[in-house]
Amino acid sequence: MVLARHQVMVNRNVEGRPLERSAYLLISRLEAEGPMSIGQLADAFMLDTSTVNRQVAALLRGGLAERIVDPDGGLARKLRATEEGRRRLAADRERHRRGLERVLADWDEPERRELLDVLTRFNRSIEDLQGNAWPRPDLATGAGSRD
């Protein structure tokens, strides 16, 4: 809870508008995996398509994502982050990085590496329990996902 609170505090009183949590997550996934359908996003986050549809509508209204024809020739339209969405994501990530840098300022490199290793293992364990392993097998092989 302290880590989450720190991340919120990092975004207080900053220039520009930080992304909403859902926007940050959706744009991050689009950036990592490329264009995705609403169904693919819903599967990736284990959410109802209606929930993702509302979140995507907010991204579209804010100019943070756009609908495109499926680059792989599928019938479903895909979503991709716009330049503005990628710019805002990069700004938020940099803000978070600077905030963590302040927290870890007096940690030596082996301690930082240990934290990274433990957090990576922790995240993978959560994903494994949810049956949502990361990195996704279809990304490792370069194959596309289903809609």
CYANA upper distance limits for C-alpha pairs under 8 A (distance plus 0.5 A):
  1 MET  CA      5 ARG  CA      6.58
  2 VAL  CA      6 HIS  CA      6.58
  3 LEU  CA      7 GLN  CA      6.84
  4 ALA  CA      8 VAL  CA      6.94
  5 ARG  CA      9 MET  CA      6.70
  6 HIS  CA     10 VAL  CA      6.67
  7 GLN  CA     11 ASN  CA      7.33
  7 GLN  CA     96 HIS  CA      7.08
  7 GLN  CA     99 GLY  CA      8.10
  8 VAL  CA     12 ARG  CA      7.28
 10 VAL  CA     14 VAL  CA      8.47
 10 VAL  CA     95 ARG  CA      7.35
 10 VAL  CA     96 HIS  CA      7.11
 10 VAL  CA     99 GLY  CA      6.52
 11 ASN  CA     18 PRO  CA      6.93
 11 ASN  CA     92 ASP  CA      8.46
 11 ASN  CA     95 ARG  CA      7.83
 14 VAL  CA     18 PRO  CA      8.48
 18 PRO  CA     88 ARG  CA      7.79
 18 PRO  CA     92 ASP  CA      6.67
 19 LEU  CA     23 ALA  CA      6.38
 19 LEU  CA     24 TYR  CA      6.15
 19 LEU  CA     88 ARG  CA      7.51
 19 LEU  CA     89 LEU  CA      7.70
 19 LEU  CA     92 ASP  CA      7.70
 20 GLU  CA     24 TYR  CA      6.65
 21 ARG  CA     25 LEU  CA      6.79
 22 SER  CA     26 LEU  CA      6.59
 22 SER  CA     55 GLN  CA      7.27
 23 ALA  CA     27 ILE  CA      6.41
 23 ALA  CA     55 GLN  CA      7.67
 23 ALA  CA     59 LEU  CA      7.09
 24 TYR  CA     28 SER  CA      6.47
 24 TYR  CA     89 LEU  CA      6.92
 25 LEU  CA     29 ARG  CA      6.73
 26 LEU  CA     30 LEU  CA      6.71
 26 LEU  CA     41 LEU  CA      8.11
 27 ILE  CA     31 GLU  CA      6.49
 27 ILE  CA     64 LEU  CA      8.40
 27 ILE  CA     65 ALA  CA      8.17
 27 ILE  CA     80 ARG  CA      8.39
 27 ILE  CA     81 ALA  CA      6.43
 27 ILE  CA     85 GLY  CA      7.33
 27 ILE  CA     86 ARG  CA      7.75
 27 ILE  CA     89 LEU  CA      7.65
 28 SER  CA     32 ALA  CA      6.63
 28 SER  CA     89 LEU  CA      7.80
 29 ARG  CA     33 GLU  CA      6.42
 29 ARG  CA     34 GLY  CA      8.19
 30 LEU  CA     34 GLY  CA      5.45
 30 LEU  CA     35 PRO  CA      6.35
 30 LEU  CA     36 MET  CA      7.13
 30 LEU  CA     79 LEU  CA      8.09
 30 LEU  CA     80 ARG  CA      6.40
 30 LEU  CA     81 ALA  CA      6.79
 31 GLU  CA     80 ARG  CA      8.17
 31 GLU  CA     81 ALA  CA      7.32
 31 GLU  CA     86 ARG  CA      8.10
 33 GLU  CA    139 LEU  CA      7.84
 34 GLY  CA     80 ARG  CA      7.17
 35 PRO  CA     70 ASP  CA      8.14
 35 PRO  CA     78 LYS  CA      5.99
 35 PRO  CA     79 LEU  CA      5.68
 35 PRO  CA     80 ARG  CA      5.22
 35 PRO  CA     81 ALA  CA      8.46
 36 MET  CA     40 GLN  CA      6.37
 36 MET  CA     41 LEU  CA      6.99
 36 MET  CA     78 LYS  CA      5.40
 36 MET  CA     79 LEU  CA      5.86
 36 MET  CA     80 ARG  CA      7.42
 36 MET  CA    147 ASP  CA      8.35
 37 SER  CA     41 LEU  CA      6.81
 37 SER  CA     76 ALA  CA      7.08
 37 SER  CA     77 ARG  CA      6.73
 37 SER  CA     78 LYS  CA      4.91
 37 SER  CA     79 LEU  CA      6.45
 37 SER  CA    147 ASP  CA      6.55
 38 ILE  CA     42 ALA  CA      6.55
 38 ILE  CA     49 THR  CA      7.10
 38 ILE  CA     52 VAL  CA      7.08
 38 ILE  CA     53 ASN  CA      7.06
 38 ILE  CA     56 VAL  CA      8.34
 38 ILE  CA     78 LYS  CA      7.86
 38 ILE  CA     79 LEU  CA      8.06
 38 ILE  CA    147 ASP  CA      8.30
 39 GLY  CA     43 ASP  CA      6.66
 39 GLY  CA     49 THR  CA      6.67
 39 GLY  CA    147 ASP  CA      5.92
 40 GLN  CA     44 ALA  CA      6.56
 40 GLN  CA    145 SER  CA      7.77
 40 GLN  CA    146 ARG  CA      7.24
 40 GLN  CA    147 ASP  CA      5.72
 41 LEU  CA     45 PHE  CA      6.70
 41 LEU  CA     52 VAL  CA      7.61
 42 ALA  CA     46 MET  CA      6.09
 42 ALA  CA     47 LEU  CA      5.38
 42 ALA  CA     48 ASP  CA      6.45
 42 ALA  CA     49 THR  CA      5.86
 42 ALA  CA     52 VAL  CA      6.44
 43 ASP  CA     47 LEU  CA      7.07
 44 ALA  CA    132 ASN  CA      7.95
 47 LEU  CA     51 THR  CA      7.10
 47 LEU  CA     52 VAL  CA      7.36
 48 ASP  CA     52 VAL  CA      7.08
 49 THR  CA     53 ASN  CA      6.32
 50 SER  CA     54 ARG  CA      6.84
 51 THR  CA     55 GLN  CA      6.92
 52 VAL  CA     56 VAL  CA      6.44
 53 ASN  CA     57 ALA  CA      6.56
 54 ARG  CA     58 ALA  CA      7.01
 55 GLN  CA     59 LEU  CA      7.02
 56 VAL  CA     60 LEU  CA      6.66
 56 VAL  CA     65 ALA  CA      8.28
 57 ALA  CA     61 ARG  CA      6.63
 58 ALA  CA     62 GLY  CA      6.60
 59 LEU  CA     63 GLY  CA      6.68
 59 LEU  CA     64 LEU  CA      5.51
 59 LEU  CA     65 ALA  CA      5.97
 60 LEU  CA     64 LEU  CA      6.49
 60 LEU  CA     65 ALA  CA      5.70
 60 LEU  CA     66 GLU  CA      6.42
 63 GLY  CA     82 THR  CA      7.44
 63 GLY  CA     84 GLU  CA      7.44
 63 GLY  CA     85 GLY  CA      7.65
 64 LEU  CA     81 ALA  CA      6.39
 64 LEU  CA     82 THR  CA      5.81
 64 LEU  CA     83 GLU  CA      8.04
 64 LEU  CA     84 GLU  CA      6.20
 64 LEU  CA     85 GLY  CA      4.47
 64 LEU  CA     86 ARG  CA      8.13
 65 ALA  CA     79 LEU  CA      6.97
 65 ALA  CA     80 ARG  CA      5.94
 65 ALA  CA     81 ALA  CA      4.66
 65 ALA  CA     82 THR  CA      5.36
 65 ALA  CA     85 GLY  CA      6.82
 66 GLU  CA     79 LEU  CA      6.05
 66 GLU  CA     80 ARG  CA      6.10
 66 GLU  CA     81 ALA  CA      6.87
 66 GLU  CA     82 THR  CA      6.78
 67 ARG  CA     77 ARG  CA      6.82
 67 ARG  CA     78 LYS  CA      6.09
 67 ARG  CA     79 LEU  CA      5.08
 67 ARG  CA     80 ARG  CA      7.09
 68 ILE  CA     77 ARG  CA      6.24
 68 ILE  CA     78 LYS  CA      5.77
 68 ILE  CA     79 LEU  CA      6.50
 68 ILE  CA     80 ARG  CA      7.73
 69 VAL  CA     73 GLY  CA      8.10
 69 VAL  CA     76 ALA  CA      8.05
 69 VAL  CA     77 ARG  CA      5.56
 69 VAL  CA     78 LYS  CA      6.61
 70 ASP  CA     74 GLY  CA      5.92
 70 ASP  CA     75 LEU  CA      7.40
 70 ASP  CA     76 ALA  CA      7.01
 70 ASP  CA     77 ARG  CA      5.95
 70 ASP  CA     78 LYS  CA      5.91
 76 ALA  CA    147 ASP  CA      7.71
 81 ALA  CA     85 GLY  CA      5.95
 81 ALA  CA     86 ARG  CA      6.70
 82 THR  CA     86 ARG  CA      6.74
 83 GLU  CA     87 ARG  CA      6.54
 84 GLU  CA     88 ARG  CA      6.63
 85 GLY  CA     89 LEU  CA      6.60
 86 ARG  CA     90 ALA  CA      6.58
 87 ARG  CA     91 ALA  CA      6.74
 88 ARG  CA     92 ASP  CA      6.69
 89 LEU  CA     93 ARG  CA      6.62
 90 ALA  CA     94 GLU  CA      6.60
 91 ALA  CA     95 ARG  CA      6.69
 92 ASP  CA     96 HIS  CA      6.68
 93 ARG  CA     97 ARG  CA      6.51
 94 GLU  CA     98 ARG  CA      6.62
 95 ARG  CA     99 GLY  CA      6.71
 96 HIS  CA    100 LEU  CA      6.66
 97 ARG  CA    101 GLU  CA      6.51
 98 ARG  CA    102 ARG  CA      6.86
 99 GLY  CA    103 VAL  CA      7.08
100 LEU  CA    104 LEU  CA      6.59
101 GLU  CA    105 ALA  CA      6.20
104 LEU  CA    112 ARG  CA      8.00
107 TRP  CA    111 GLU  CA      6.48
107 TRP  CA    112 ARG  CA      6.92
108 ASP  CA    112 ARG  CA      6.89
109 GLU  CA    113 ARG  CA      6.60
110 PRO  CA    114 GLU  CA      6.59
111 GLU  CA    115 LEU  CA      6.75
112 ARG  CA    116 LEU  CA      6.76
113 ARG  CA    117 ASP  CA      6.65
114 GLU  CA    118 VAL  CA      6.63
115 LEU  CA    119 LEU  CA      6.52
116 LEU  CA    120 THR  CA      6.48
117 ASP  CA    121 ARG  CA      6.70
118 VAL  CA    122 PHE  CA      6.54
119 LEU  CA    123 ASN  CA      6.57
120 THR  CA    124 ARG  CA      6.67
121 ARG  CA    125 SER  CA      6.57
122 PHE  CA    126 ILE  CA      6.89
123 ASN  CA    127 GLU  CA      6.77
124 ARG  CA    128 ASP  CA      6.46
124 ARG  CA    133 ALA  CA      7.24
124 ARG  CA    134 TRP  CA      6.98
125 SER  CA    129 LEU  CA      6.67
126 ILE  CA    130 GLN  CA      6.88
127 GLU  CA    131 GLY  CA      6.65
127 GLU  CA    132 ASN  CA      5.41
127 GLU  CA    133 ALA  CA      5.59
127 GLU  CA    134 TRP  CA      7.18
128 ASP  CA    132 ASN  CA      6.25
128 ASP  CA    133 ALA  CA      5.58
128 ASP  CA    134 TRP  CA      8.48
132 ASN  CA    136 ARG  CA      8.16
133 ALA  CA    137 PRO  CA      8.37
135 PRO  CA    139 LEU  CA      7.38
135 PRO  CA    140 ALA  CA      7.54
136 ARG  CA    140 ALA  CA      7.06
137 PRO  CA    141 THR  CA      7.12
138 ASP  CA    142 GLY  CA      6.43
138 ASP  CA    143 ALA  CA      5.49
138 ASP  CA    144 GLY  CA      6.78
138 ASP  CA    145 SER  CA      7.10
139 LEU  CA    143 ALA  CA      6.74
139 LEU  CA    144 GLY  CA      7.89
